[in-house]
């Protein structure tokens, strides 16, 4: 069974991470917050109501501007929601 889960920011082992939890099996896992994003990188963004794929347009300390591949819409998202693809 595969489904996209929205994680939540955490701090573990002296590093910012995103923690995920499977409600069905109670398994927990982590991934590091991306800290090496560059303009034109392809990314996935997990938002509360949708997942989108796009291209990085700008990177700031705690947020990233992403251009959605499907709609062409440009939006700012929190860095911890972005996964380098």
N, CA, C and O atoms as a printed pandas DataFrame, in Angstrom:
     atom_number atom_name residue_name chain_id  residue_number  x_coord  y_coord  z_coord
0              1         N          UNK        A               1    0.854   -1.171    0.000
1              2        CA          UNK        A               1    0.000    0.000    0.000
2              3         C          UNK        A               1    0.899    1.232    0.000
3              4         O          UNK        A               1    1.809    1.352    0.820
4              5         N          UNK        A               2    0.633    2.133   -0.918
5              6        CA          UNK        A               2    1.447    3.345   -0.997
6              7         C          UNK        A               2    0.530    4.553   -0.998
7              8         O          UNK        A               2   -0.476    4.573   -1.708
8              9         N          UNK        A               3    0.866    5.546   -0.216
9             10        CA          UNK        A               3    0.141    6.801   -0.236
10            11         C          UNK        A               3    1.074    7.894    0.247
11            12         O          UNK        A               3    2.001    7.645    1.018
12            13         N          UNK        A               4    0.819    9.101   -0.215
13            14        CA          UNK        A               4    1.633   10.235    0.202
14            15         C          UNK        A               4    1.168   10.669    1.580
15            16         O          UNK        A               4   -0.028   10.847    1.814
16            17         N          UNK        A               5    2.096   10.834    2.471
17            18        CA          UNK        A               5    1.780   11.284    3.816
18            19         C          UNK        A               5    2.447   12.632    4.061
19            20         O          UNK        A               5    3.591   12.854    3.664
20            21         N          UNK        A               6    1.733   13.506    4.705
21            22        CA          UNK        A               6    2.305   14.791    5.070
22            23         C          UNK        A               6    3.090   14.611    6.353
23            24         O          UNK        A               6    2.557   14.122    7.350
24            25         N          UNK        A               7    4.338   14.998    6.333
25            26        CA          UNK        A               7    5.171   14.885    7.523
26            27         C          UNK        A               7    5.048   16.114    8.389
27            28         O          UNK        A               7    4.250   17.012    8.122
28            29         N          UNK        A               8    5.852   16.137    9.427
29            30        CA          UNK        A               8    5.906   17.308   10.290
30            31         C          UNK        A               8    7.355   17.559   10.674
31            32         O          UNK        A               8    8.124   16.619   10.875
32            33         N          UNK        A               9    7.727   18.839   10.777
33            34        CA          UNK        A               9    9.118   19.161   11.104
34            35         C          UNK        A               9    9.491   18.681   12.498
35            36         O          UNK        A               9    8.681   18.728   13.424
36            37         N          UNK        A              10   10.734   18.217   12.633
37            38        CA          UNK        A              10   11.283   17.751   13.910
38            39         C          UNK        A              10   12.757   18.107   13.953
39            40         O          UNK        A              10   13.331   18.605   12.985
40            41         N          UNK        A              11   13.337   17.842   15.083
41            42        CA          UNK        A              11   14.774   18.030   15.247
42            43         C          UNK        A              11   15.303   16.772   15.911
43            44         O          UNK        A              11   14.890   16.429   17.019
44            45         N          UNK        A              12   16.215   16.082   15.236
45            46        CA          UNK        A              12   16.778   14.861   15.799
46            47         C          UNK        A              12   18.229   14.729   15.367
47            48         O          UNK        A              12   18.585   15.135   14.261
48            49         N          UNK        A              13   19.040   14.184   16.198
49            50        CA          UNK        A              13   20.456   13.956   15.900
50            51         C          UNK        A              13   21.136   15.216   15.361
51            52         O          UNK        A              13   21.895   15.170   14.393
52            53         N          UNK        A              14   20.841   16.352   16.024
53            54        CA          UNK        A              14   21.450   17.631   15.673
54            55         C          UNK        A              14   21.166   18.052   14.236
55            56         O          UNK        A              14   21.994   18.708   13.605
56            57         N          UNK        A              15   20.002   17.679   13.721
57            58        CA          UNK        A              15   19.659   18.016   12.346
58            59         C          UNK        A              15   18.148   18.194   12.223
59            60         O          UNK        A              15   17.376   17.522   12.907
60            61         N          UNK        A              16   17.737   19.104   11.344
61            62        CA          UNK        A              16   16.316   19.264   11.071
62            63         C          UNK        A              16   15.852   18.126   10.177
63            64         O          UNK        A              16   16.465   17.838    9.149
64            65         N          UNK        A              17   14.775   17.491   10.574
65            66        CA          UNK        A              17   14.227   16.379    9.809
66            67         C          UNK        A              17   12.712   16.529    9.721
67            68         O          UNK        A              17   12.100   17.318   10.439
68            69         N          UNK        A              18   12.138   15.755    8.828
69            70        CA          UNK        A              18   10.695   15.640    8.717
70            71         C          UNK        A              18   10.336   14.248    9.203
71            72         O          UNK        A              18   10.911   13.259    8.749
72            73         N          UNK        A              19    9.400   14.170   10.114
73            74        CA          UNK        A              19    8.997   12.857   10.622
74            75         C          UNK        A              19    7.661   12.464    9.996
75            76         O          UNK        A              19    6.775   13.293    9.789
76            77         N          UNK        A              20    7.551   11.173    9.703
77            78        CA          UNK        A              20    6.347   10.604    9.103
78            79         C          UNK        A              20    5.893    9.437    9.968
79            80         O          UNK        A              20    6.697    8.790   10.639
80            81         N          UNK        A              21    4.591    9.183    9.939
81            82        CA          UNK        A              21    4.063    8.059   10.704
82            83         C          UNK        A              21    2.930    7.418    9.925
83            84         O          UNK        A              21    2.021    8.104    9.457
84            85         N          UNK        A              22    2.986    6.127    9.790
85            86        CA          UNK        A              22    1.927    5.359    9.140
86            87         C          UNK        A              22    0.861    5.041   10.189
87            88         O          UNK        A              22    1.134    4.348   11.169
88            89         N          UNK        A              23   -0.338    5.542    9.980
89            90        CA          UNK        A              23   -1.419    5.293   10.942
90            91         C          UNK        A              23   -1.847    3.831   10.958
91            92         O          UNK        A              23   -2.318    3.325   11.977
92            93         N          UNK        A              24   -1.682    3.165    9.839
93            94        CA          UNK        A              24   -2.110    1.768    9.739
94            95         C          UNK        A              24   -1.194    0.841   10.540
95            96         O          UNK        A              24   -1.668    0.032   11.337
96            97         N          UNK        A              25    0.135    0.964   10.324
97            98        CA          UNK        A              25    1.066    0.037   10.987
98            99         C          UNK        A              25    1.873    0.691   12.111
99           100         O          UNK        A              25    2.624    0.014   12.813
100          101         N          UNK        A              26    1.720    1.990   12.279
101          102        CA          UNK        A              26    2.403    2.757   13.323
102          103         C          UNK        A              26    3.918    2.886   13.118
103          104         O          UNK        A              26    4.635    3.282   14.037
104          105         N          UNK        A              27    4.399    2.557   11.935
105          106        CA          UNK        A              27    5.818    2.714   11.607
106          107         C          UNK        A              27    6.135    4.208   11.496
107          108         O          UNK        A              27    5.339    4.977   10.958
108          109         N          UNK        A              28    7.295    4.610   12.004
109          110        CA          UNK        A              28    7.740    5.996   11.942
110          111         C          UNK        A              28    9.059    6.066   11.195
111          112         O          UNK        A              28    9.922    5.207   11.377
112          113         N          UNK        A              29    9.223    7.079   10.355
113          114        CA          UNK        A              29   10.480    7.254    9.639
114          115         C          UNK        A              29   10.754    8.743    9.462
115          116         O          UNK        A              29    9.873    9.580    9.661
116          117         N          UNK        A              30   11.984    9.055    9.088
117          118        CA          UNK        A              30   12.441   10.441    8.988
118          119         C          UNK        A              30   13.168   10.653    7.664
119          120         O          UNK        A              30   13.698    9.715    7.068
120          121         N          UNK        A              31   13.180   11.900    7.226
121          122        CA          UNK        A              31   14.030   12.309    6.108
122          123         C          UNK        A              31   14.592   13.678    6.460
123          124         O          UNK        A              31   13.923   14.464    7.130
124          125         N          UNK        A              32   15.809   13.976    6.021
125          126        CA          UNK        A              32   16.390   15.285    6.327
126          127         C          UNK        A              32   15.694   16.389    5.536
127          128         O          UNK        A              32   15.181   16.154    4.442
128          129         N          UNK        A              33   15.683   17.588    6.098
129          130        CA          UNK        A              33   15.196   18.754    5.373
130          131         C          UNK        A              33   16.231   19.069    4.296
131          132         O          UNK        A              33   17.432   19.094    4.565
132          133         N          UNK        A              34   15.753   19.310    3.075
133          134        CA          UNK        A              34   16.666   19.618    1.963
134          135         C          UNK        A              34   17.417   20.909    2.264
135          136         O          UNK        A              34   16.797   21.928    2.566
136          137         N          UNK        A              35   18.730   20.879    2.186
137          138        CA          UNK        A              35   19.516   22.084    2.449
138          139         C          UNK        A              35   20.443   22.436    1.293
139          140         O          UNK        A              35   21.280   23.329    1.422
140          141         N          UNK        A              36   20.300   21.742    0.163
141          142        CA          UNK        A              36   21.172   22.027   -0.976
142          143         C          UNK        A              36   20.375   22.243   -2.260
143          144         O          UNK        A              36   20.802   21.832   -3.340
144          145         N          UNK        A              37   19.213   22.891   -2.136
145          146        CA          UNK        A              37   18.394   23.164   -3.309
146          147         C          UNK        A              37   18.984   24.315   -4.117
147          148         O          UNK        A              37   19.524   25.271   -3.560
148          149         N          UNK        A              38   18.873   24.208   -5.427
149          150        CA          UNK        A              38   19.329   25.255   -6.328
150          151         C          UNK        A              38   18.205   25.620   -7.289
151          152         O          UNK        A              38   17.276   24.840   -7.496
152          153         N          UNK        A              39   18.297   26.800   -7.869
153          154        CA          UNK        A              39   17.350   27.225   -8.887
154          155         C          UNK        A              39   17.363   26.202  -10.022
155          156         O          UNK        A              39   18.424   25.720  -10.419
156          157         N          UNK        A              40   16.199   25.882  -10.530
157          158        CA          UNK        A              40   15.938   24.925  -11.623
158          159         C          UNK        A              40   15.956   23.467  -11.175
159          160         O          UNK        A              40   15.805   22.581  -12.016
160          161         N          UNK        A              41   16.134   23.182   -9.887
161          162        CA          UNK        A              41   15.979   21.803   -9.410
162          163         C          UNK        A              41   14.513   21.391   -9.561
163          164         O          UNK        A              41   13.613   22.221   -9.432
164          165         N          UNK        A              42   14.285   20.126   -9.829
165          166        CA          UNK        A              42   12.935   19.573   -9.886
166          167         C          UNK        A              42   12.594   19.045   -8.507
167          168         O          UNK        A              42   13.382   18.322   -7.897
168          169         N          UNK        A              43   11.412   19.411   -8.014
169          170        CA          UNK        A              43   11.034   19.062   -6.650
170          171         C          UNK        A              43    9.591   18.570   -6.583
171          172         O          UNK        A              43    8.782   18.798   -7.483
172          173         N          UNK        A              44    9.306   17.886   -5.481
173          174        CA          UNK        A              44    7.940   17.534   -5.109
174          175         C          UNK        A              44    7.617   18.332   -3.866
175          176         O          UNK        A              44    8.460   18.481   -2.981
176          177         N          UNK        A              45    6.397   18.847   -3.794
177          178        CA          UNK        A              45    5.972   19.624   -2.639
178          179         C          UNK        A              45    4.727   18.966   -2.049
179          180         O          UNK        A              45    3.701   18.846   -2.719
180          181         N          UNK        A              46    4.827   18.546   -0.803
181          182        CA          UNK        A              46    3.695   17.931   -0.109
182          183         C          UNK        A              46    2.958   18.993    0.687
183          184         O          UNK        A              46    3.413   19.426    1.745
184          185         N          UNK        A              47    1.810   19.406    0.159
185          186        CA          UNK        A              47    0.963   20.380    0.838
186          187         C          UNK        A              47   -0.160   19.633    1.554
187          188         O          UNK        A              47   -0.420   18.473    1.232
188          189         N          UNK        A              48   -0.830   20.264    2.512
189          190        CA          UNK        A              48   -1.874   19.566    3.258
190          191         C          UNK        A              48   -2.987   18.995    2.370
191          192         O          UNK        A              48   -3.536   17.936    2.672
192          193         N          UNK        A              49   -3.319   19.689    1.281
193          194        CA          UNK        A              49   -4.445   19.267    0.455
194          195         C          UNK        A              49   -4.050   18.671   -0.896
195          196         O          UNK        A              49   -4.911   18.178   -1.625
196          197         N          UNK        A              50   -2.775   18.711   -1.237
197          198        CA          UNK        A              50   -2.337   18.197   -2.538
198          199         C          UNK        A              50   -0.826   17.997   -2.566
199          200         O          UNK        A              50   -0.104   18.493   -1.701
200          201         N          UNK        A              51   -0.371   17.275   -3.557
201          202        CA          UNK        A              51    1.063   17.140   -3.830
202          203         C          UNK        A              51    1.299   17.708   -5.215
203          204         O          UNK        A              51    0.580   17.370   -6.156
204          205         N          UNK        A              52    2.295   18.564   -5.351
205          206        CA          UNK        A              52    2.586   19.105   -6.669
206          207         C          UNK        A              52    4.051   18.895   -7.001
207          208         O          UNK        A              52    4.892   18.694   -6.124
208          209         N          UNK        A              53    4.329   18.947   -8.294
209          210        CA          UNK        A              53    5.688   18.798   -8.803
210          211         C          UNK        A              53    6.032   20.071   -9.543
211          212         O          UNK        A              53    5.190   20.644  -10.235
212          213         N          UNK        A              54    7.274   20.517   -9.397
213          214        CA          UNK        A              54    7.634   21.764  -10.049
214          215         C          UNK        A              54    9.120   22.006  -10.086
215          216         O          UNK        A              54    9.934   21.115   -9.842
216          217         N          UNK        A              55    9.445   23.250  -10.401
217          218        CA          UNK        A              55   10.822   23.691  -10.551
218          219         C          UNK        A              55   11.103   24.810   -9.554
219          220         O          UNK        A              55   10.281   25.708   -9.375
220          221         N          UNK        A              56   12.253   24.755   -8.913
221          222        CA          UNK        A              56   12.655   25.794   -7.962
222          223         C          UNK        A              56   12.992   27.064   -8.724
223          224         O          UNK        A              56   13.747   27.036   -9.696
224          225         N          UNK        A              57   12.416   28.196   -8.267
225          226        CA          UNK        A              57   12.708   29.495   -8.873
226          227         C          UNK        A              57   13.566   30.359   -7.963
227          228         O          UNK        A              57   14.416   31.109   -8.442
228          229         N          UNK        A              58   13.351   30.261   -6.650
229          230        CA          UNK        A              58   14.150   31.017   -5.687
230          231         C          UNK        A              58   14.250   30.200   -4.403
231          232         O          UNK        A              58   13.358   29.420   -4.071
232          233         N          UNK        A              59   15.362   30.400   -3.689
233          234        CA          UNK        A              59   15.551   29.731   -2.408
234          235         C          UNK        A              59   15.922   30.785   -1.377
235          236         O          UNK        A              59   16.839   31.579   -1.590
236          237         N          UNK        A              60   15.208   30.788   -0.263
237          238        CA          UNK        A              60   15.536   31.638    0.874
238          239         C          UNK        A              60   15.824   30.727    2.060
239          240         O          UNK        A              60   15.786   29.504    1.928
240          241         N          UNK        A              61   16.106   31.307    3.200
241          242        CA          UNK        A              61   16.490   30.521    4.377
242          243         C          UNK        A              61   15.494   29.429    4.734
243          244         O          UNK        A              61   15.884   28.279    4.933
244          245         N          UNK        A              62   14.217   29.773    4.816
245          246        CA          UNK        A              62   13.228   28.806    5.294
246          247         C          UNK        A              62   12.057   28.599    4.325
247          248         O          UNK        A              62   11.047   27.996    4.686
248          249         N          UNK        A              63   12.198   29.101    3.098
249          250        CA          UNK        A              63   11.142   28.903    2.112
250          251         C          UNK        A              63   11.718   28.839    0.701
251          252         O          UNK        A              63   12.848   29.252    0.441
252          253         N          UNK        A              64   10.897   28.308   -0.194
253          254        CA          UNK        A              64   11.321   28.088   -1.573
254          255         C          UNK        A              64   10.186   28.530   -2.494
255          256         O          UNK        A              64    9.014   28.259   -2.229
256          257         N          UNK        A              65   10.548   29.211   -3.577
257          258        CA          UNK        A              65    9.547   29.563   -4.578
258          259         C          UNK        A              65    9.573   28.482   -5.657
259          260         O          UNK        A              65   10.619   28.192   -6.237
260          261         N          UNK        A              66    8.401   27.890   -5.916
261          262        CA          UNK        A              66    8.295   26.763   -6.841
262          263         C          UNK        A              66    7.289   27.101   -7.943
263          264         O          UNK        A              66    6.226   27.664   -7.680
264          265         N          UNK        A              67    7.641   26.751   -9.171
265          266        CA          UNK        A              67    6.703   26.882  -10.300
266          267         C          UNK        A              67    6.110   25.504  -10.561
267          268         O          UNK        A              67    6.824   24.563  -10.908
268          269         N          UNK        A              68    4.792   25.398  -10.389
269          270        CA          UNK        A              68    4.070   24.140  -10.578
270          271         C          UNK        A              68    4.131   23.728  -12.045
271          272         O          UNK        A              68    3.791   24.515  -12.929
272          273         N          UNK        A              69    4.563   22.500  -12.302
273          274        CA          UNK        A              69    4.711   21.993  -13.660
274          275         C          UNK        A              69    3.379   21.934  -14.394
275          276         O          UNK        A              69    3.329   22.234  -15.586
276          277         N          UNK        A              70    2.306   21.557  -13.721
277          278        CA          UNK        A              70    1.000   21.402  -14.379
278          279         C          UNK        A              70    0.313   22.722  -14.680
279          280         O          UNK        A              70   -0.142   22.940  -15.803
280          281         N          UNK        A              71    0.232   23.598  -13.701
281          282        CA          UNK        A              71   -0.549   24.828  -13.862
282          283         C          UNK        A              71    0.285   26.042  -14.243
283          284         O          UNK        A              71   -0.256   27.026  -14.747
284          285         N          UNK        A              72    1.595   25.989  -14.009
285          286        CA          UNK        A              72    2.439   27.156  -14.248
286          287         C          UNK        A              72    2.388   28.162  -13.115
287          288         O          UNK        A              72    3.075   29.182  -13.152
288          289         N          UNK        A              73    1.572   27.875  -12.107
289          290        CA          UNK        A              73    1.439   28.761  -10.949
290          291         C          UNK        A              73    2.755   28.800  -10.172
291          292         O          UNK        A              73    3.424   27.778  -10.021
292          293         N          UNK        A              74    3.119   29.979   -9.684
293          294        CA          UNK        A              74    4.325   30.144   -8.870
294          295         C          UNK        A              74    3.887   30.428   -7.440
295          296         O          UNK        A              74    3.080   31.326   -7.201
296          297         N          UNK        A              75    4.424   29.656   -6.478
297          298        CA          UNK        A              75    4.047   29.855   -5.087
298          299         C          UNK        A              75    5.241   29.643   -4.169
299          300         O          UNK        A              75    6.181   28.914   -4.486
300          301         N          UNK        A              76    5.171   30.305   -3.020
301          302        CA          UNK        A              76    6.171   30.125   -1.977
302          303         C          UNK        A              76    5.698   29.013   -1.054
303          304         O          UNK        A              76    4.532   28.976   -0.661
304          305         N          UNK        A              77    6.608   28.106   -0.711
305          306        CA          UNK        A              77    6.297   27.026    0.221
306          307         C          UNK        A              77    7.407   26.941    1.268
307          308         O          UNK        A              77    8.538   27.368    1.037
308          309         N          UNK        A              78    7.056   26.383    2.414
309          310        CA          UNK        A              78    8.043   26.200    3.478
310          311         C          UNK        A              78    9.078   25.168    3.025
311          312         O          UNK        A              78    8.732   24.165    2.401
312          313         N          UNK        A              79   10.322   25.418    3.337
313          314        CA          UNK        A              79   11.419   24.544    2.918
314          315         C          UNK        A              79   11.193   23.090    3.323
315          316         O          UNK        A              79   11.498   22.185    2.546
316          317         N          UNK        A              80   10.672   22.849    4.509
317          318        CA          UNK        A              80   10.518   21.473    4.986
318          319         C          UNK        A              80    9.502   20.677    4.174
319          320         O          UNK        A              80    9.486   19.450    4.268
320          321         N          UNK        A              81    8.656   21.328    3.382
321          322        CA          UNK        A              81    7.673   20.618    2.555
322          323         C          UNK        A              81    8.248   20.149    1.209
323          324         O          UNK        A              81    7.589   19.407    0.481
324          325         N          UNK        A              82    9.462   20.575    0.882
325          326        CA          UNK        A              82   10.051   20.324   -0.441
326          327         C          UNK        A              82   10.961   19.097   -0.414
327          328         O          UNK        A              82   11.782   18.926    0.487
328          329         N          UNK        A              83   10.787   18.241   -1.436
329          330        CA          UNK        A              83   11.627   17.047   -1.593
330          331         C          UNK        A              83   12.305   17.138   -2.949
331          332         O          UNK        A              83   11.627   17.240   -3.971
332          333         N          UNK        A              84   13.627   17.101   -2.974
333          334        CA          UNK        A              84   14.387   17.136   -4.223
334          335         C          UNK        A              84   14.088   15.882   -5.004
335          336         O          UNK        A              84   14.137   14.780   -4.458
336          337         N          UNK        A              85   13.776   16.038   -6.291
337          338        CA          UNK        A              85   13.405   14.898   -7.124
338          339         C          UNK        A              85   14.511   14.509   -8.047
339          340         O          UNK        A              85   14.366   13.564   -8.821
